Amino acid sequence: MSLDARVLETLVAQRRRFLAFLAPRVGSPEEAEEVLQLALVKGLEKGEALRDEESAVAWFYRLLRNVLVDRHRRARRESQALALEEAEAPRSTEDTAALESTVCACVAGLADTLKPEYAQAIRRVDLEGTPVSTFAGEEGLTANNAAVRLHRARQALGRRLIELCGTCCTHGCVDCVCDPDRPRVGDAPSS
């Protein structure tokens, strides 16, 4: 089903008014046109019960407002995600070097205690910085299978770190001084 032909004609005749309503809310005539087209598509999908031309205009303004709200919400989420990504990304190679120096020294040693394919995944991707897609090609795996292997390897490594370091690794291993020969958190003191 679609909009009644008279209702559709009424909406098309109001195009300039709809664009005038949208333009100050989205910033440019081009964006207003884009929002209007999106709303028209939604209107065609949802407006089959409309038969009255006057109520159709009021209904379409509500639809336009809903599309604007959705658009602003999506833009805010994207902006927040980009801000978070920017905040987490190293700002220079100096920052990267400092970050790498805080990684627990236990990781490299414990990686060798994992299954060989897990150790290789951790070494190549996490320690050497090889992209997962490149690692997948080198190992004859699909990118998805390589990502699954890396995920499982990280889980196994995480369990090993907890076994060795106790609570140190739950706090990020910053300035880690773990020693496999010293008693771990939770071990009974030797007598």
Phi, psi and chi 1 to 4 in degrees:
 res  aa     phi    psi   chi1   chi2   chi3   chi4
   1 MET       -  154.1  -69.1 -108.5  170.1      -
   2 SER  -138.9  179.2   62.6      -      -      -
   3 LEU   -63.3  146.3  -73.2  173.6      -      -
   4 ASP   -56.5  141.1 -180.0   88.3      -      -
   5 ALA   -57.8  -40.0      -      -      -      -
   6 ARG   -66.3  -39.8  -68.4  173.9  -49.4  174.5
   7 VAL   -64.5  -44.1  171.4      -      -      -
   8 LEU   -60.8  -42.9 -172.6   57.0      -      -
   9 GLU   -61.6  -40.0  -73.9  176.2   21.8      -
  10 THR   -62.9  -44.1  -58.7      -      -      -
  11 LEU   -65.1  -42.1  -66.4  177.8      -      -
  12 VAL   -65.1  -37.0  170.2      -      -      -
  13 ALA   -65.9  -24.4      -      -      -      -
  14 GLN   -90.1    6.3  -60.7  -67.6  -39.1      -
  15 ARG   -50.0  -48.7 -178.6  177.4  177.9  -80.8
  16 ARG   -62.7  -39.8  -75.1 -169.8 -179.6  167.4
  17 ARG   -66.9  -39.8  -73.0 -179.0   58.0 -158.0
  18 PHE   -63.9  -43.1  -65.5  145.0      -      -
  19 LEU   -64.9  -37.7  -71.8  171.9      -      -
  20 ALA   -65.3  -34.4      -      -      -      -
  21 PHE   -68.5  -40.3  169.3   78.6      -      -
  22 LEU   -79.8  -40.2  -69.2  169.4      -      -
  23 ALA   -51.7  -49.3      -      -      -      -
  24 PRO   -69.0  -18.1   16.8  -22.8      -      -
  25 ARG   -88.8  -19.0  -70.4  165.4  174.6   80.5
  26 VAL  -116.5  -14.9  -64.7      -      -      -
  27 GLY   106.5  -22.6      -      -      -      -
  28 SER  -155.1  155.4   74.8      -      -      -
  29 PRO   -61.5  -33.8  -21.5   29.8      -      -
  30 GLU   -66.2  -43.5  -66.0   79.5   17.7      -
  31 GLU   -67.3  -36.6  -69.8  178.9   62.9      -
  32 ALA   -61.3  -43.1      -      -      -      -
  33 GLU   -62.1  -40.7 -174.3   68.8   46.6      -
  34 GLU   -62.8  -45.1 -175.0  178.2  -44.1      -
  35 VAL   -64.9  -41.4  171.2      -      -      -
  36 LEU   -61.0  -44.0  178.7   60.9      -      -
  37 GLN   -62.4  -42.4  -65.4  -59.5  -40.1      -
  38 LEU   -61.2  -44.6  180.0   61.2      -      -
  39 ALA   -65.1  -38.8      -      -      -      -
  40 LEU   -62.4  -41.2  -77.3  170.1      -      -
  41 VAL   -62.2  -46.6  169.2      -      -      -
  42 LYS   -62.4  -39.1  -72.8 -174.5  177.8 -157.0
  43 GLY   -62.4  -40.1      -      -      -      -
  44 LEU   -64.6  -34.7  -71.2  171.7      -      -
  45 GLU   -74.8  -33.7  -66.9  170.4   -5.5      -
  46 LYS  -112.5   -5.5  -61.0  178.0 -179.1 -162.5
  47 GLY  -100.8   22.4      -      -      -      -
  48 GLU   -63.9  -23.8   65.2  -91.7   -7.5      -
  49 ALA   -84.5  -10.7      -      -      -      -
  50 LEU   -75.0  131.6  -72.5  173.6      -      -
  51 ARG  -128.8  -22.5  -61.4  -76.2  180.0 -116.7
  52 ASP   -93.1  124.8 -179.4   16.6      -      -
  53 GLU   -63.7  -39.0  -66.4   90.6   -0.2      -
  54 GLU   -67.4  -44.8  -72.0 -178.4   29.6      -
  55 SER   -69.9  -25.4   65.9      -      -      -
  56 ALA   -64.5  -37.9      -      -      -      -
  57 VAL   -67.0  -45.6  172.1      -      -      -
  58 ALA   -62.4  -42.9      -      -      -      -
  59 TRP   -61.2  -40.6  168.3   82.1      -      -
  60 PHE   -69.4  -35.4 -164.1   72.8      -      -
  61 TYR   -62.1  -40.6  -88.2  111.5      -      -
  62 ARG   -62.4  -41.3  -79.0 -167.5  -54.5  -85.2
  63 LEU   -62.5  -42.3 -177.1   63.0      -      -
  64 LEU   -61.3  -43.8  -75.5  173.1      -      -
  65 ARG   -61.7  -41.7  -77.1 -169.8  -70.0  -85.2
  66 ASN   -63.7  -40.8  -69.2  -18.2      -      -
  67 VAL   -64.0  -40.6  169.3      -      -      -
  68 LEU   -63.1  -44.0  -75.8  171.5      -      -
  69 VAL   -61.6  -45.7  167.1      -      -      -
  70 ASP   -59.9  -42.1  -69.4  -14.8      -      -
  71 ARG   -64.1  -44.5  178.9 -176.5  168.8   94.4
  72 HIS   -66.3  -39.5  -71.6  -61.7      -      -
  73 ARG   -62.2  -45.8  -76.5 -178.4 -175.7  151.9
  74 ARG   -62.6  -42.4 -173.0  172.6   28.0  -95.7
  75 ALA   -63.8  -39.7      -      -      -      -
  76 ARG   -65.1  -42.9 -173.3  173.0   53.0 -116.0
  77 ARG   -62.7  -42.9  -78.9 -167.6  -51.5  -90.7
  78 GLU   -63.5  -41.4  -71.3  173.3    1.2      -
  79 SER   -63.7  -42.8  174.9      -      -      -
  80 GLN   -64.9  -41.2  -71.6  170.2  -17.1      -
  81 ALA   -63.9  -41.6      -      -      -      -
  82 LEU   -65.8  -39.6  -72.8  172.8      -      -
  83 ALA   -64.5  -40.9      -      -      -      -
  84 LEU   -65.3  -43.4 -178.7   61.2      -      -
  85 GLU   -60.9  -43.3  179.5   71.4   26.4      -
  86 GLU   -65.3  -39.1 -175.7  178.2  -42.9      -
  87 ALA   -66.7  -32.0      -      -      -      -
  88 GLU   -87.0  -19.6  -68.7  177.0   -7.3      -
  89 ALA   -76.6  138.2      -      -      -      -
  90 PRO   -61.5  142.5  -16.9   25.9      -      -
  91 ARG   -89.8  -19.8  -58.2 -151.4 -170.6  -60.8
  92 SER  -156.7  174.9   69.1      -      -      -
  93 THR   -68.9  -25.7   55.1      -      -      -
  94 GLU   -64.7  -42.9  -74.8 -179.6   22.3      -
  95 ASP   -62.7  -40.0  -69.5  -14.6      -      -
  96 THR   -63.7  -43.3  -57.8      -      -      -
  97 ALA   -63.2  -41.4      -      -      -      -
  98 ALA   -64.3  -40.7      -      -      -      -
  99 LEU   -63.5  -45.3  179.2   62.5      -      -
 100 GLU   -63.7  -31.7  -72.5  173.4   -2.0      -
 101 SER   -72.4  -17.4   71.7      -      -      -
 102 THR   -91.7   -5.8   63.7      -      -      -
 103 VAL   -70.3  134.0  172.4      -      -      -
 104 CYS   -54.2  130.6  178.7      -      -      -
 105 ALA   -65.4  -18.4      -      -      -      -
 106 CYS   -67.2  -25.6  -55.4      -      -      -
 107 VAL   -59.6  -49.9  171.2      -      -      -
 108 ALA   -61.8  -43.6      -      -      -      -
 109 GLY   -68.2  -40.8      -      -      -      -
 110 LEU   -73.4  -25.0  -76.5  177.5      -      -
 111 ALA   -58.7  -35.2      -      -      -      -
 112 ASP   -70.6  -14.3  -67.2  -29.5      -      -
 113 THR   -88.2   -4.9   68.0      -      -      -
 114 LEU   -84.3  170.9  -58.9  174.8      -      -
 115 LYS   -53.7  145.2  -68.9  173.4   30.1  175.9
 116 PRO   -53.8  -41.0  -24.9   32.3      -      -
 117 GLU   -69.2  -30.5   60.4  -91.2   16.8      -
 118 TYR   -72.6  -43.8  -72.7    0.9      -      -
 119 ALA   -59.2  -43.0      -      -      -      -
 120 GLN   -62.8  -42.5 -178.2   69.2    0.4      -
 121 ALA   -62.4  -47.7      -      -      -      -
 122 ILE   -61.5  -46.3  -66.0  -71.7      -      -
 123 ARG   -61.3  -51.0 -153.3  177.8  -43.6   24.0
 124 ARG   -70.4  -45.8  -66.0  -71.6  -69.2  134.1
 125 VAL   -85.5  -52.4  175.4      -      -      -
 126 ASP   -81.5  -40.6  -69.9  -23.8      -      -
 127 LEU   -88.7  -36.3  -61.7  177.8      -      -
 128 GLU   -97.1  -12.8  -63.6  173.8   11.2      -
 129 GLY    79.9   19.7      -      -      -      -
 130 THR   -70.3  133.5  -56.6      -      -      -
 131 PRO   -61.6  147.3  -21.4   31.0      -      -
 132 VAL   -58.8  -39.1  174.8      -      -      -
 133 SER   -64.2  -38.3   57.6      -      -      -
 134 THR   -67.4  -45.5  -57.5      -      -      -
 135 PHE   -57.7  -42.3  171.5   71.9      -      -
 136 ALA   -59.7  -46.0      -      -      -      -
 137 GLY   -62.2  -40.9      -      -      -      -
 138 GLU   -64.1  -35.3  -68.4  170.5   -6.4      -
 139 GLU   -93.1   -1.8  -65.1  -65.3  -49.9      -
 140 GLY    71.5   33.5      -      -      -      -
 141 LEU  -114.8  160.7  -58.5  168.8      -      -
 142 THR   -75.5  159.7   65.5      -      -      -
 143 ALA   -60.0  -38.1      -      -      -      -
 144 ASN   -64.8  -45.6 -169.0   38.0      -      -
 145 ASN   -63.8  -37.7  -74.5  -12.3      -      -
 146 ALA   -65.3  -40.1      -      -      -      -
 147 ALA   -64.9  -39.2      -      -      -      -
 148 VAL   -65.0  -44.5  168.3      -      -      -
 149 ARG   -60.3  -44.2 -179.6  179.4  -68.9  178.5
 150 LEU   -63.0  -41.3 -176.8   60.6      -      -
 151 HIS   -60.6  -47.1  173.5   73.2      -      -
 152 ARG   -65.3  -37.5  -70.1  178.7  179.5  162.6
 153 ALA   -64.6  -41.4      -      -      -      -
 154 ARG   -65.0  -39.5  -72.5  171.5  176.8  162.3
 155 GLN   -62.5  -46.1  -74.0 -179.3  -36.4      -
 156 ALA   -62.4  -42.1      -      -      -      -
 157 LEU   -63.9  -40.2 -177.7   61.5      -      -
 158 GLY   -60.3  -42.1      -      -      -      -
 159 ARG   -63.5  -41.2  -72.4 -170.7  -64.1  -87.5
 160 ARG   -65.3  -40.3  -67.8  -82.1  168.8   84.6
 161 LEU   -62.0  -42.0  -79.7  168.1      -      -
 162 ILE   -64.7  -39.9  -70.1  170.9      -      -
 163 GLU   -60.8  -42.5  -70.6  170.5    9.1      -
 164 LEU   -81.3  -48.0  175.6   67.2      -      -
 165 CYS   -98.6  -15.1  -57.2      -      -      -
 166 GLY    65.4 -129.9      -      -      -      -
 167 THR   -76.4  -14.1   60.6      -      -      -
 168 CYS   -53.4  -46.5  169.9      -      -      -
 169 CYS   -73.8  -19.1   62.9      -      -      -
 170 THR   -74.5  -14.0   61.1      -      -      -
 171 HIS  -106.5   15.4  -60.5  -67.1      -      -
 172 GLY    94.3    3.2      -      -      -      -
 173 CYS    57.7   25.7  -69.2      -      -      -
 174 VAL   -72.8  130.3  177.2      -      -      -
 175 ASP    53.7   44.8  -61.7  -33.5      -      -
 176 CYS   -67.6  136.3  179.3      -      -      -
 177 VAL  -125.6   29.7  -67.6      -      -      -
 178 CYS   -58.2  139.9  -68.5      -      -      -
 179 ASP  -136.0  121.2  178.8   -7.0      -      -
 180 PRO   -60.9  -19.0   -2.2    3.4      -      -
 181 ASP   -90.7  -12.6  -63.1  -34.1      -      -
 182 ARG   -89.0  154.1   76.1  173.1  167.6   80.7
 183 PRO   -60.8  138.5  -15.6   24.0      -      -
 184 ARG   -90.6  161.3  -67.0 -177.0  -68.2  -87.7
 185 VAL   -56.9  130.9  173.9      -      -      -
 186 GLY    94.8  -14.4      -      -      -      -
 187 ASP   -73.9  148.8  -73.0   -8.2      -      -
 188 ALA   -72.8  139.8      -      -      -      -
 189 PRO   -66.0  143.6   11.4  -13.9      -      -
 190 SER   -77.2  144.1   42.8      -      -      -
 191 SER  -113.6      -   15.3      -      -      -
